[in-house]
Amino acid sequence: LIQSALQTPMAMSTPVPHNMIDQTSKDIVHGFIRKSQRQLPKKKPFYNIPELVNKLCLSFYFIRVKFNQKQNKYGLDMQFENDTTVKNTTTNWRTATISPSISVDCALFKLEITLNALPNEGNYSYTKYNNHFNFGYVTKDINDKNRAHSVEMKIQRNEITIEQDGDESVSAKKMMRSPLNRNFKPGDTCMMIVDFIKKECTLKVNHYDVVTLALKSDIVIPAVSLYWEGTEIEITSYSFQ
């Protein structure tokens, strides 16, 4: 691990922010480094493993979750501020997927996004119309039949609509009021917890449970769809187990 971390191009790139790395990854890497240090000669500074190596190993081991910036036909007009922040530059539905795809090799996956900004000028002010955005996942690459294999939580004003498998019939929709009892605003969060052991996916808003759905696929590709120009979403937390 140490040799690979020092040789990888990541050693020359921007390190992963420490607060984005889950505690399990930190415990595994720090424990490995401590064990390696105990096997080296003591009281000789040459054999002290520096903190930089510790950080490089952690960045190398850690799986980084980020927006897929490769354009797709549904992602036109999406502006990527960085790996974890995306903004819609038009008023129309636009979709961005999040990589890597998550499979049954991962027992439990958690992902949190934060609403950073909403339209704030003229008729597009969120105080009048609020925002429309979707958070969920697809199970295949984005294509013309994307909605045939998707799960999404649609946010609109103070309402949440749950749609599964792309079925837009009234009987398939589950509409509820937001647990916040108010319109969504910047700073609010949405979370997805994918449990491949229990075969279920739980969606949350500001840490309140919204719904738990049966997981029908062995692979999940997280995605967000934004409608209003100026809407900005950021990936703020994620973890693997």
Buried (B, 14 or more C-beta within 10 A) or exposed (E): BBEEBBEEEBBEEEBBEEEBBBEEBBEBBEEBBEEBEEEEEEEEEEEEBEEEBBBBBBBBBBBBBBBBBEEBEBBEBBEBEEBBBBBBEBBEBBBBBBBEBBEEEBEBBBBBBBBBBBBEEEEBEBEEBBBBBBBBBBBBEBEEEBEEBBBBBBBBBBBBBBBBEBEEEEEEEBEEEBBBEEBBEBEBBBBBBBBBEBEEBBBBBBEEEBBBBEBEBEBBBBBBBBBBBBBBBBBBBBBBE
